[in-house]
Amino acid sequence: MMSKNPLQESASSDALRLKALQSGFESRVEVNQRMLIDKMLARYSSDFVVCRELIQNSDDAKATSFHFEITCNDGSVSLSSEKDFHNKTITEIRAINNGLIFNETDWKRVAAIAEGNTNVESVGQFGVGFFSVFSFSEEPIITSGNEYMAFVWRDDNSLTTYRHQLPLEQQSKLTSIILKMRTKYILHMETNLDSDSIIDINESPSGKSPNKKRQKKSTTPITITNEIIPTINLAQLKAYFTKVLSFTKHINELIIKINQKVIFKVTKTRKPISSTKFNSQFKKNSIHDMLHLDSLVQTEQIFSIDHGPSITLNHISVDATLIIDENYHNHIRRILKKSLPPSVQIQLLYAPNNIVMTQLQSKSSKNDDLHMKILNSLIPLKFQNDEIYPSGLIFIGLGTHQTTGIGMHVYSHLIPTIERENLDLQDPYISKWNRELLLSVGQIARFIFNQLIVVNKQFDSTLASYSFQPSVPNNEIGSILVDGFFSSDKDLLVPVKRFPTDVNLSLIPSKQAYIANSKHIHSFLSLPLVPYELSKNGLFQALKDRNLIIEVNNALIELTIITTILLSNQFVEFLHWLSSQNHDDKQYIQRLLSIVRFREKNNSPIITLKNLINYDNFNISTILPLPSHVLPASVATYLSREELQKQLQLTPLTLKDFLHYYLLKNQLYLFTKENTSTCLLHIISKHSGQLNK
């Protein structure tokens, strides 16, 4: 008889739990709060994370102004400008906002770990962001309205809060976070600033992005003997604060103070744009019918630095109403511990044409104005070596390091991973939501494209924002967005030259347009071609990948050349192209040379070339007939010896061949006419030395 399986005899889990409750020894699970916070800080290690969380909380509290006040130990030195604070030790930081003061719920929530903001409109999800302040301060203090709360460590691993009434003279309608620095921090001004590596807030290590230096950390440590001291770089702090304003809902003013002195102030103002197609009704459902996209509104956002420059970017906002089913929404509630808002906003920020043109025109001039560089870093495009690269970022509240793959910054109610730097595409329910929002961004970007391409004739500037590139660090983000862009079945219009001689460009559906990989082709092929420089834009690679545009190939060129009569300059470009291809198929070259037709001018006789084997190196006058197997000097002079002999496999016409042709019986009359005989005898006498050979 077989022995019983011990696993089959084991008690059920319910029975074990019941026994433990009835007669087991009880002990509470203890949490080492110090270690828990330290481990959370390790996940919240991105640059300026403390600023990000405090500004985000202020924006959620509907603050319109945020002050970041740094106190330095200045000793006995009289400090009159920001440069005087270079290498000073930071002793305290205060973050002050004029938003809603704390209510009872706020006081309870800020003292609890992992109890996120239950307001469906807020960005906070996890309830751990505020605890990033412990990276600066051992025991922070919060003041709000008439009260304050102090955080105090007990037994080095247990955090306790004490709440008290503020003295009457300190009560206000402001909220302040007071951070006495736990370790030594040095303030850096970096007067010799490398702006490309310091200020480039949009830099990403994309394979197709400009080759720039890696961005320095905002709190770069310095080493003094064996001591490592972290620093806060003021230039980077200014750049970050400016970036923060991109999509704040309420905050329109950010101020940095050092020892009560205003060092930096940046503001954002909104200006409505007069009624255009952008403000027309934009009503459609998202790809998978999770959202109803309502009317689209465009405004101008002006970012201004106090006593300095300003920049204006275009802002698009679409209100989207949720139409998700309740079962799916319950899964989201279980994960987030709160509902999704009944409606969400999808916002895009991009550069108007005049900004793009200005950047292209000024790329060669050196601009050392730090504040102008900071504002230019807001532009979701990078300009380098006559190329424009998209550098849009995903904003979850105040921004991430995730790029969009297009020249637009994007903000919406996207759900991140816990450190708020990456979108959650792992959880199946959260991923479905995030993907739908990204697809909707693509739909909106397509709507904007359809309007702009018709009204703006500066096509290089208009197309700059749509030069699709892989997004980083997660390339799936950009791919989803592009899928949304191409989800429309409406014709996508692209600019083309219908004929090489056309001066103006025309707009036609992309499926009727062509792209070619050689400048020479654009100069002779009579097809509606996207101009060569424009065709390098990433949009056209995306069109090609989706078979939405036709790429010119050798067979198509042969079919077109048969029906075309080229002008002389076009024929030269045709030969340049033919000689630059390194064709293994020499028969293809000969076939094209035998069918091509050209003429000097529109009313000139048509020239055909049969069995072309030579080129004219005597510069034979056009008043003389030329053998059909000889390439005229008027064309050959524009080609190099290598092109003529190595690529086109032509040999120079010899004097012997010259005489054989012109001494034929039907050509002898040329020697009886004064003008033709003069030309013939001049060539013979000049090159008679060849006869001796």
C-alpha positions as semicolon CSV with decimal commas, in nm:
position;residue;x (nm);y (nm);z (nm)
1;M;0,000;0,000;0,000
2;M;0,138;0,340;-0,107
3;S;0,216;0,593;0,167
4;K;0,012;0,909;0,172
5;N;0,155;1,221;0,020
6;P;0,248;1,460;0,306
7;L;0,125;1,748;0,092
8;Q;-0,221;1,594;0,074
9;E;-0,234;1,564;0,454
10;S;-0,133;1,925;0,518
11;A;-0,391;2,145;0,682
12;S;-0,570;2,410;0,478
13;S;-0,446;2,767;0,502
14;D;-0,778;2,875;0,655
15;A;-0,739;2,623;0,936
16;L;-0,384;2,735;1,008
17;R;-0,490;3,101;1,019
18;L;-0,775;3,020;1,260
19;K;-0,546;2,831;1,500
20;A;-0,296;3,116;1,500
21;L;-0,568;3,369;1,586
22;Q;-0,703;3,150;1,868
23;S;-0,386;3,052;2,047
24;G;-0,081;3,195;1,871
25;F;0,168;3,448;2,016
26;E;0,092;3,799;1,888
27;S;0,359;4,051;1,785
28;R;0,319;4,360;1,567
29;V;0,511;4,405;1,243
30;E;0,757;4,686;1,295
31;V;0,868;4,925;1,023
32;N;1,205;5,090;1,038
33;Q;1,088;5,427;0,910
34;R;1,442;5,556;0,866
35;M;1,534;5,270;0,634
36;L;1,200;5,293;0,454
37;I;1,248;5,663;0,376
38;D;1,612;5,608;0,275
39;K;1,503;5,338;0,031
40;M;1,230;5,562;-0,109
41;L;1,486;5,837;-0,159
42;A;1,698;5,593;-0,359
43;R;1,403;5,555;-0,600
44;Y;1,351;5,934;-0,606
45;S;1,705;6,016;-0,709
46;S;1,649;6,225;-1,024
47;D;1,774;6,582;-1,051
48;F;1,584;6,846;-0,852
49;V;1,339;6,585;-0,724
50;V;1,274;6,794;-0,410
51;C;1,186;7,097;-0,622
52;R;0,968;6,882;-0,845
53;E;0,764;6,742;-0,559
54;L;0,726;7,071;-0,373
55;I;0,626;7,265;-0,685
56;Q;0,386;6,989;-0,788
57;N;0,223;6,993;-0,445
58;S;0,194;7,372;-0,470
59;D;0,032;7,348;-0,812
60;D;-0,213;7,085;-0,682
61;A;-0,296;7,334;-0,405
62;K;-0,381;7,593;-0,675
63;A;-0,089;7,819;-0,592
64;T;-0,006;8,087;-0,849
65;S;0,339;8,169;-0,710
66;F;0,625;7,957;-0,574
67;H;0,936;8,090;-0,399
68;F;1,252;7,886;-0,350
69;E;1,453;8,066;-0,084
70;I;1,813;7,962;-0,020
71;T;2,003;8,078;0,286
72;C;2,382;8,075;0,265
73;N;2,639;8,113;0,537
74;D;2,792;8,432;0,396
75;G;3,030;8,508;0,683
76;S;3,128;8,872;0,701
77;V;3,143;8,935;0,326
78;S;2,899;9,189;0,181
79;L;2,715;9,011;-0,101
80;S;2,570;9,231;-0,374
81;S;2,531;9,001;-0,679
82;E;2,465;8,634;-0,739
83;K;2,829;8,573;-0,832
84;D;2,920;8,662;-0,475
85;F;2,737;8,348;-0,357
86;H;2,963;8,114;-0,555
87;N;3,099;7,833;-0,335
88;K;2,895;7,949;-0,034
89;T;2,756;7,685;0,201
90;I;2,377;7,639;0,197
91;T;2,237;7,622;0,550
92;E;1,862;7,628;0,485
93;I;1,607;7,609;0,203
94;R;1,248;7,731;0,223
95;A;0,978;7,655;-0,033
96;I;0,687;7,899;-0,007
97;N;0,361;7,900;-0,204
98;N;0,036;8,097;-0,193
99;G;-0,194;7,801;-0,254
100;L;-0,473;7,666;-0,038
101;I;-0,361;7,633;0,322
102;F;-0,362;7,289;0,484
103;N;-0,692;7,149;0,606
104;E;-0,727;6,866;0,856
105;T;-0,705;6,601;0,583
106;D;-0,386;6,755;0,445
107;W;-0,217;6,756;0,788
108;K;-0,303;6,389;0,839
109;R;-0,196;6,283;0,491
110;V;0,142;6,461;0,496
111;A;0,229;6,275;0,816
112;A;0,151;5,938;0,660
113;I;0,361;5,738;0,417
114;A;0,198;5,593;0,103
115;E;-0,137;5,768;0,144
116;G;-0,147;5,946;-0,190
117;N;-0,358;6,247;-0,275
118;T;-0,715;6,123;-0,319
119;N;-0,805;6,421;-0,537
120;V;-0,866;6,267;-0,880
121;E;-0,722;6,577;-1,050
122;S;-0,388;6,567;-0,865
123;V;-0,071;6,419;-1,014
124;G;0,037;6,248;-0,691
125;Q;-0,042;5,878;-0,687
126;F;0,172;5,706;-0,428
127;G;0,199;5,936;-0,126
128;V;0,577;5,921;-0,106
129;G;0,686;6,226;-0,307
130;F;0,688;6,468;-0,014
131;F;0,934;6,248;0,171
132;S;1,200;6,344;-0,085
133;V;1,258;6,650;0,139
134;F;1,444;6,418;0,377
135;S;1,728;6,408;0,125
136;F;1,792;6,772;0,222
137;S;1,671;6,793;0,578
138;E;1,677;6,560;0,876
139;E;1,374;6,717;1,043
140;P;1,166;6,938;0,809
141;I;0,901;7,181;0,930
142;I;0,577;7,272;0,751
143;T;0,393;7,598;0,821
144;S;0,052;7,662;0,668
145;G;-0,203;7,923;0,767
146;N;-0,216;7,936;1,147
147;E;-0,038;7,607;1,223
148;Y;0,288;7,425;1,175
149;M;0,413;7,066;1,195
150;A;0,762;6,954;1,293
151;F;0,904;6,612;1,200
152;V;1,128;6,466;1,472
153;W;1,323;6,138;1,481
154;R;1,291;5,917;1,789
155;D;1,531;5,632;1,853
156;D;1,685;5,711;1,513
157;N;1,436;5,492;1,326
158;S;1,093;5,617;1,431
159;L;0,955;5,940;1,285
160;T;0,716;6,149;1,493
161;T;0,527;6,468;1,407
162;Y;0,437;6,755;1,638
163;R;0,165;6,998;1,533
164;H;0,125;7,337;1,697
165;Q;-0,031;7,680;1,658
166;L;0,193;7,944;1,502
167;P;0,263;8,268;1,690
168;L;0,016;8,533;1,578
169;E;0,281;8,740;1,398
170;Q;0,388;8,435;1,189
171;Q;0,039;8,337;1,076
172;S;-0,036;8,400;0,707
173;K;-0,215;8,265;0,402
174;L;0,105;8,100;0,281
175;T;0,243;7,748;0,307
176;S;0,616;7,701;0,374
177;I;0,840;7,396;0,382
178;I;1,146;7,473;0,596
179;L;1,448;7,252;0,532
180;K;1,750;7,292;0,756
181;M;2,025;7,117;0,558
182;R;2,125;6,781;0,701
183;T;2,460;6,778;0,518
184;K;2,686;7,041;0,371
185;Y;2,576;7,166;0,028
186;I;2,773;7,417;-0,180
187;L;2,606;7,669;-0,413
188;H;2,775;7,687;-0,754
189;M;2,740;7,974;-1,001
190;E;2,974;7,834;-1,272
191;T;3,054;8,163;-1,445
192;N;3,234;7,980;-1,728
193;L;2,921;7,790;-1,817
194;D;2,918;7,528;-2,091
195;S;2,561;7,592;-2,190
196;D;2,525;7,294;-2,420
197;S;2,599;7,048;-2,143
198;I;2,452;7,239;-1,849
199;I;2,138;7,400;-1,983
200;D;2,024;7,141;-2,234
201;I;1,722;7,021;-2,038
202;N;1,586;6,837;-2,344
203;E;1,900;6,640;-2,424
204;S;1,848;6,272;-2,490
205;P;2,091;5,999;-2,594
206;S;1,899;5,911;-2,910
207;G;2,101;5,757;-3,186
208;K;1,986;6,035;-3,421
209;S;2,014;6,322;-3,178
210;P;2,292;6,579;-3,192
211;N;2,626;6,462;-3,059
212;K;2,643;6,666;-2,739
213;K;2,808;6,627;-2,406
214;R;2,618;6,437;-2,142
215;Q;2,419;6,666;-1,915
216;K;2,585;6,732;-1,582
217;K;2,407;6,633;-1,265
218;S;2,237;6,921;-1,090
219;T;2,395;6,827;-0,760
220;T;2,742;6,740;-0,885
221;P;2,968;6,652;-0,592
222;I;3,304;6,821;-0,551
223;T;3,599;6,663;-0,375
224;I;3,801;6,854;-0,119
225;T;4,085;6,632;0,008
226;N;3,894;6,314;0,103
227;E;3,559;6,485;0,160
228;I;3,287;6,471;-0,108
229;I;3,053;6,771;-0,092
230;P;2,736;6,788;-0,306
231;T;2,663;7,111;-0,492
232;I;2,353;7,284;-0,627
233;N;2,416;7,450;-0,961
234;L;2,222;7,777;-0,988
235;A;2,223;7,782;-1,370
236;Q;2,067;7,437;-1,382
237;L;1,820;7,534;-1,112
238;K;1,710;7,833;-1,323
239;A;1,674;7,611;-1,630
240;Y;1,474;7,354;-1,436
241;F;1,238;7,615;-1,292
242;T;1,176;7,751;-1,641
243;K;1,103;7,402;-1,771
244;V;0,865;7,342;-1,479
245;L;0,634;7,620;-1,600
246;S;0,562;7,437;-1,927
247;F;0,241;7,272;-1,807
248;T;0,166;7,401;-1,456
249;K;-0,210;7,438;-1,412
250;H;-0,204;7,729;-1,170
251;I;0,153;7,839;-1,099
252;N;0,259;8,121;-1,331
253;E;0,550;8,262;-1,132
254;L;0,864;8,098;-0,993
255;I;1,119;8,292;-0,790
256;I;1,463;8,198;-0,657
257;K;1,597;8,398;-0,365
258;I;1,936;8,382;-0,197
259;N;1,961;8,544;0,147
260;Q;1,633;8,728;0,081
261;K;1,764;8,871;-0,249
262;V;1,566;8,788;-0,565
263;I;1,815;8,622;-0,799
264;F;1,581;8,483;-1,063
265;K;1,216;8,526;-1,156
266;V;1,042;8,355;-1,447
267;T;0,676;8,398;-1,536
268;K;0,425;8,242;-1,773
269;T;0,137;8,429;-1,931
270;R;-0,129;8,294;-2,165
271;K;-0,260;8,481;-2,465
272;P;-0,565;8,356;-2,656
273;I;-0,529;8,325;-3,032
274;S;-0,805;8,471;-3,248
275;S;-1,055;8,225;-3,388
276;T;-0,900;7,993;-3,644
277;K;-0,949;7,637;-3,755
278;F;-0,765;7,535;-3,439
279;N;-1,055;7,662;-3,231
280;S;-1,311;7,478;-3,439
281;Q;-1,491;7,180;-3,297
282;F;-1,257;6,886;-3,258
283;K;-1,488;6,603;-3,172
284;K;-1,388;6,242;-3,217
285;N;-1,335;5,932;-3,009
286;S;-0,996;5,794;-2,917
287;I;-0,867;5,487;-3,101
288;H;-1,023;5,231;-2,866
289;D;-1,323;5,445;-2,763
290;M;-1,198;5,509;-2,410
291;L;-1,208;5,888;-2,449
292;H;-1,423;6,141;-2,629
293;L;-1,197;6,420;-2,754
294;D;-1,382;6,750;-2,730
295;S;-1,305;7,093;-2,874
296;L;-0,943;7,189;-2,927
297;V;-0,814;7,527;-2,807
298;Q;-0,488;7,697;-2,902
299;T;-0,317;7,969;-2,699
300;E;0,021;8,135;-2,693
301;Q;0,233;8,087;-2,382
302;I;0,488;8,359;-2,316
303;F;0,776;8,264;-2,086
304;S;0,955;8,572;-1,952
305;I;1,262;8,612;-1,732
306;D;1,250;8,922;-1,515
307;H;1,483;9,194;-1,651
308;G;1,564;8,961;-1,940
309;P;1,432;8,798;-2,258
310;S;1,108;8,614;-2,331
311;I;0,994;8,344;-2,572
312;T;0,650;8,251;-2,709
313;L;0,545;7,891;-2,778
314;N;0,218;7,752;-2,912
315;H;0,002;7,558;-2,668
316;I;-0,276;7,315;-2,760
317;S;-0,529;7,187;-2,508
318;V;-0,795;6,922;-2,568
319;D;-1,051;6,823;-2,307
320;A;-1,125;6,451;-2,317
321;T;-1,425;6,291;-2,146
322;L;-1,385;5,937;-2,012
323;I;-1,616;5,673;-2,162
324;I;-1,452;5,368;-2,001
325;D;-1,661;5,083;-1,862
326;E;-1,710;5,048;-1,488
327;N;-1,540;4,709;-1,463
328;Y;-1,218;4,847;-1,609
329;H;-1,245;5,158;-1,390
330;N;-1,271;4,938;-1,080
331;H;-0,940;4,773;-1,170
332;I;-0,781;5,117;-1,196
333;R;-0,930;5,220;-0,859
334;R;-0,784;4,909;-0,699
335;I;-0,436;4,999;-0,823
336;L;-0,441;5,377;-0,769
337;K;-0,667;5,379;-0,462
338;K;-0,867;5,653;-0,632
339;S;-1,074;5,705;-0,944
340;L;-0,968;5,852;-1,271
341;P;-1,104;6,204;-1,324
342;P;-1,427;6,226;-1,529
343;S;-1,236;6,430;-1,787
344;V;-0,867;6,478;-1,860
345;Q;-0,667;6,733;-2,051
346;I;-0,423;6,646;-2,326
347;Q;-0,181;6,932;-2,387
348;L;0,093;6,991;-2,642
349;L;0,358;7,263;-2,654
350;Y;0,546;7,333;-2,977
351;A;0,746;7,604;-3,151
352;P;0,574;7,839;-3,397
353;N;0,733;7,887;-3,739
354;N;0,891;8,221;-3,653
355;I;1,084;8,063;-3,362
356;V;1,210;7,781;-3,586
357;M;1,318;8,028;-3,855
358;T;1,494;8,248;-3,599
359;Q;1,683;7,950;-3,459
360;L;1,790;7,836;-3,806
361;Q;1,910;8,184;-3,898
362;S;2,097;8,241;-3,572
363;K;2,256;7,896;-3,539
364;S;2,589;8,022;-3,664
365;S;2,605;8,319;-3,427
366;K;2,730;8,267;-3,073
367;N;2,490;8,377;-2,802
368;D;2,641;8,395;-2,455
369;D;2,328;8,525;-2,283
370;L;2,256;8,258;-2,021
371;H;1,890;8,354;-1,983
372;M;1,830;8,337;-2,359
373;K;1,988;7,991;-2,364
374;I;1,759;7,885;-2,081
375;L;1,451;8,001;-2,272
376;N;1,572;7,841;-2,595
377;S;1,608;7,513;-2,408
378;L;1,228;7,514;-2,375
379;I;1,193;7,470;-2,751
380;P;1,118;7,099;-2,816
381;L;1,362;7,105;-3,107
382;K;1,741;7,105;-3,127
383;F;1,937;7,278;-3,403
384;Q;2,281;7,152;-3,498
385;N;2,484;7,126;-3,820
386;D;2,194;7,248;-4,037
387;E;1,978;6,971;-3,895
388;I;1,667;6,995;-3,677
389;Y;1,613;6,721;-3,420
390;P;1,291;6,664;-3,225
391;S;1,343;6,682;-2,849
392;G;0,994;6,685;-2,700
393;L;0,947;6,548;-2,349
394;I;0,671;6,365;-2,168
395;F;0,540;6,566;-1,874
396;I;0,381;6,382;-1,584
397;G;0,308;6,692;-1,383
398;L;0,642;6,870;-1,408
399;G;0,833;6,666;-1,663
400;T;1,040;6,350;-1,706
401;H;1,347;6,239;-1,901
402;Q;1,126;6,042;-2,142
403;T;1,123;6,190;-2,491
404;T;0,824;6,188;-2,723
405;G;1,009;6,126;-3,049
406;I;0,850;6,437;-3,202
407;G;0,913;6,810;-3,170
408;M;0,639;6,863;-2,913
409;H;0,625;6,850;-2,535
410;V;0,330;6,642;-2,415
411;Y;0,130;6,659;-2,092
412;S;-0,166;6,452;-1,980
413;H;-0,301;6,240;-1,696
414;L;-0,046;5,967;-1,768
415;I;0,024;5,721;-1,490
416;P;0,395;5,677;-1,406
417;T;0,598;5,422;-1,220
418;I;0,669;5,511;-0,857
419;E;0,972;5,734;-0,927
420;R;0,765;5,944;-1,172
421;E;1,028;5,932;-1,447
422;N;0,880;5,653;-1,662
423;L;0,535;5,564;-1,788
424;D;0,390;5,240;-1,657
425;L;0,348;5,010;-1,957
426;Q;0,377;4,688;-1,754
427;D;0,056;4,662;-1,555
428;P;-0,208;4,556;-1,812
429;Y;-0,476;4,799;-1,689
430;I;-0,247;5,099;-1,640
431;S;-0,074;5,024;-1,970
432;K;-0,407;5,026;-2,154
433;W;-0,483;5,373;-2,015
434;N;-0,139;5,516;-2,090
435;R;-0,139;5,374;-2,442
436;E;-0,479;5,525;-2,517
437;L;-0,360;5,868;-2,404
438;L;-0,047;5,841;-2,619
439;L;-0,252;5,733;-2,920
440;S;-0,477;6,034;-2,859
441;V;-0,171;6,261;-2,853
442;G;-0,087;6,125;-3,197
443;Q;-0,441;6,193;-3,319
444;I;-0,421;6,554;-3,197
445;A;-0,075;6,603;-3,348
446;R;-0,216;6,483;-3,682
447;F;-0,505;6,730;-3,659
448;I;-0,258;7,014;-3,598
449;F;-0,044;6,895;-3,889
450;N;-0,342;6,890;-4,125
451;Q;-0,419;7,253;-4,041
452;L;-0,062;7,388;-4,042
453;I;0,050;7,228;-4,367
454;V;-0,225;7,413;-4,556
455;V;-0,182;7,761;-4,406
456;N;0,198;7,778;-4,362
457;K;0,414;7,774;-4,673
458;Q;0,743;7,763;-4,479
459;F;0,737;7,386;-4,504
460;D;1,079;7,322;-4,346
461;S;0,965;7,501;-4,029
462;T;0,619;7,343;-4,029
463;L;0,755;6,991;-4,074
464;A;1,027;7,035;-3,809
465;S;0,798;6,923;-3,525
466;Y;0,701;6,607;-3,714
467;S;1,046;6,463;-3,783
468;F;0,968;6,137;-3,606
469;Q;1,264;5,980;-3,427
470;P;1,294;5,693;-3,177
471;S;1,194;5,805;-2,828
472;V;1,429;5,738;-2,536
473;P;1,478;5,572;-2,297
474;N;1,161;5,382;-2,394
475;N;1,123;5,376;-2,773
476;E;0,776;5,224;-2,740
477;I;0,638;5,563;-2,628
478;G;0,722;5,727;-2,960
479;S;0,600;5,427;-3,159
480;I;0,257;5,442;-2,994
481;L;0,234;5,815;-3,055
482;V;0,322;5,772;-3,424
483;D;0,059;5,497;-3,456
484;G;-0,197;5,749;-3,332
485;F;-0,072;6,005;-3,584
486;F;-0,126;5,765;-3,874
487;S;-0,458;5,625;-3,747
488;S;-0,651;5,875;-3,960
489;D;-0,771;5,754;-4,300
490;K;-0,765;6,110;-4,431
491;D;-0,508;6,194;-4,699
492;L;-0,187;6,333;-4,554
493;L;-0,075;6,626;-4,770
494;V;0,294;6,674;-4,847
495;P;0,476;6,946;-5,045
496;V;0,617;6,846;-5,385
497;K;0,772;6,988;-5,699
498;R;0,567;6,848;-5,984
499;F;0,845;6,921;-6,237
500;P;1,214;7,005;-6,194
501;T;1,156;7,351;-6,346
502;D;0,878;7,443;-6,100
503;V;0,952;7,734;-5,869
504;N;0,668;7,683;-5,621
505;L;0,571;7,373;-5,426
506;S;0,230;7,209;-5,441
507;L;0,045;7,005;-5,178
508;I;-0,074;6,661;-5,283
509;P;-0,171;6,339;-5,096
510;S;0,138;6,147;-4,987
511;K;0,025;5,836;-5,178
512;Q;0,065;6,035;-5,502
513;A;0,405;6,177;-5,405
514;Y;0,758;6,044;-5,450
515;I;1,081;6,064;-5,254
516;A;1,430;6,013;-5,395
517;N;1,763;5,957;-5,221
518;S;1,973;6,174;-5,454
519;K;1,977;6,549;-5,515
520;H;2,054;6,483;-5,883
521;I;1,726;6,295;-5,932
522;H;1,530;6,600;-5,822
523;S;1,696;6,801;-6,099
524;F;1,586;6,587;-6,393
525;L;1,298;6,353;-6,303
526;S;0,952;6,480;-6,399
527;L;0,759;6,332;-6,108
528;P;0,592;6,504;-5,809
529;L;0,894;6,478;-5,579
530;V;0,924;6,594;-5,219
531;P;1,223;6,834;-5,223
532;Y;1,542;6,655;-5,123
533;E;1,614;6,860;-4,808
534;L;1,255;6,818;-4,685
535;S;1,258;6,445;-4,761
536;K;1,526;6,393;-4,494
537;N;1,263;6,481;-4,232
538;G;1,171;6,174;-4,025
539;L;0,806;6,208;-4,129
540;F;0,890;6,078;-4,476
541;Q;1,070;5,771;-4,341
542;A;0,755;5,698;-4,139
543;L;0,544;5,742;-4,455
544;K;0,778;5,510;-4,644
545;D;0,762;5,246;-4,368
546;R;0,381;5,251;-4,396
547;N;0,377;5,244;-4,777
548;L;0,213;5,587;-4,781
549;I;0,466;5,740;-5,021
550;I;0,653;5,603;-5,324
551;E;1,031;5,578;-5,327
552;V;1,194;5,630;-5,666
553;N;1,392;5,329;-5,792
554;N;1,589;5,252;-6,109
555;A;1,296;5,091;-6,289
556;L;1,078;5,395;-6,226
557;I;1,350;5,628;-6,354
558;E;1,380;5,423;-6,674
559;L;1,004;5,436;-6,733
560;T;0,997;5,811;-6,676
561;I;1,302;5,893;-6,889
562;I;1,145;5,725;-7,194
563;T;0,861;5,980;-7,195
564;T;1,069;6,286;-7,102
565;I;1,273;6,535;-7,304
566;L;1,539;6,683;-7,076
567;L;1,692;7,026;-7,102
568;S;2,070;7,042;-7,122
569;N;2,118;7,126;-6,751
570;Q;1,880;6,845;-6,654
571;F;2,070;6,604;-6,876
572;V;2,393;6,696;-6,696
573;E;2,227;6,615;-6,362
574;F;2,100;6,289;-6,510
575;L;2,458;6,193;-6,603
576;H;2,585;6,298;-6,259
577;W;2,328;6,066;-6,102
578;L;2,405;5,784;-6,343
579;S;2,778;5,808;-6,273
580;S;2,730;5,829;-5,896
581;Q;2,534;5,508;-5,857
582;N;2,820;5,258;-5,894
583;H;2,590;5,037;-6,096
584;D;2,700;4,678;-6,133
585;D;2,453;4,654;-6,419
586;K;2,645;4,825;-6,698
587;Q;2,368;4,731;-6,938
588;Y;2,131;4,950;-6,737
589;I;2,361;5,250;-6,792
590;Q;2,385;5,184;-7,164
591;R;2,011;5,130;-7,188
592;L;1,937;5,465;-7,024
593;L;2,193;5,645;-7,239
594;S;2,032;5,500;-7,550
595;I;1,679;5,614;-7,462
596;V;1,746;5,954;-7,308
597;R;1,658;6,263;-7,514
598;F;1,760;6,622;-7,446
599;R;1,791;6,966;-7,602
600;E;1,968;7,291;-7,524
601;K;1,649;7,499;-7,488
602;N;1,277;7,440;-7,515
603;N;1,278;7,535;-7,884
604;S;1,609;7,364;-7,973
605;P;1,631;7,042;-8,178
606;I;1,603;6,717;-7,983
607;I;1,932;6,529;-7,942
608;T;1,939;6,151;-7,912
609;L;2,240;5,937;-7,834
610;K;2,277;5,597;-7,997
611;N;2,538;5,350;-7,875
612;L;2,726;5,621;-7,687
613;I;3,098;5,533;-7,667
614;N;3,292;5,864;-7,680
615;Y;3,286;6,212;-7,539
616;D;3,393;6,526;-7,724
617;N;3,721;6,654;-7,586
618;F;3,788;6,878;-7,889
619;N;3,508;7,120;-7,801
620;I;3,356;7,081;-8,149
621;S;3,146;7,381;-8,248
622;T;2,769;7,340;-8,242
623;I;2,756;7,445;-8,609
624;L;2,907;7,107;-8,694
625;P;2,701;6,789;-8,686
626;L;2,813;6,550;-8,411
627;P;2,819;6,171;-8,433
628;S;2,534;6,016;-8,230
629;H;2,784;5,801;-8,037
630;V;2,967;6,112;-7,904
631;L;2,866;6,305;-7,592
632;P;2,869;6,680;-7,675
633;A;3,135;6,897;-7,515
634;S;2,861;7,127;-7,382
635;V;2,763;6,837;-7,155
636;A;3,097;6,661;-7,105
637;T;3,260;6,976;-6,967
638;Y;3,039;6,949;-6,656
639;L;3,153;6,596;-6,580
640;S;3,481;6,484;-6,431
641;R;3,722;6,255;-6,613
642;E;3,640;5,981;-6,360
643;E;3,267;6,017;-6,422
644;L;3,312;6,006;-6,798
645;Q;3,562;5,725;-6,822
646;K;3,520;5,509;-6,511
647;Q;3,150;5,538;-6,437
648;L;2,998;5,601;-6,781
649;Q;3,274;5,400;-6,956
650;L;3,321;5,661;-7,229
651;T;3,650;5,726;-7,406
652;P;3,772;6,058;-7,546
653;L;3,713;6,110;-7,918
654;T;4,043;6,068;-8,105
655;L;4,152;6,271;-8,408
656;K;4,145;5,951;-8,611
657;D;3,777;5,894;-8,527
658;F;3,714;6,263;-8,589
659;L;3,857;6,243;-8,944
660;H;3,682;5,915;-9,024
661;Y;3,349;6,080;-8,954
662;Y;3,401;6,418;-9,123
663;L;3,577;6,274;-9,430
664;L;3,279;6,056;-9,508
665;K;3,135;6,133;-9,850
666;N;2,814;6,282;-9,711
667;Q;3,014;6,515;-9,481
668;L;3,263;6,653;-9,734
669;Y;3,040;6,951;-9,809
670;L;3,144;7,087;-9,467
671;F;3,490;7,161;-9,606
672;T;3,340;7,377;-9,881
673;K;3,167;7,620;-9,646
674;E;3,376;7,894;-9,489
675;N;3,239;7,877;-9,133
676;T;3,240;7,497;-9,101
677;S;3,570;7,446;-9,281
678;T;3,738;7,696;-9,049
679;C;3,624;7,496;-8,746
680;L;3,731;7,164;-8,896
681;L;4,076;7,282;-9,008
682;H;4,138;7,452;-8,672
683;I;4,080;7,124;-8,485
684;I;4,289;6,923;-8,732
685;S;4,584;7,162;-8,714
686;K;4,566;7,194;-8,335
687;H;4,567;6,818;-8,277
688;S;4,769;6,703;-8,579
689;G;5,033;6,566;-8,344
690;Q;4,802;6,271;-8,280
691;L;4,846;6,164;-8,643
692;N;5,219;6,103;-8,592
693;K;5,132;5,871;-8,307
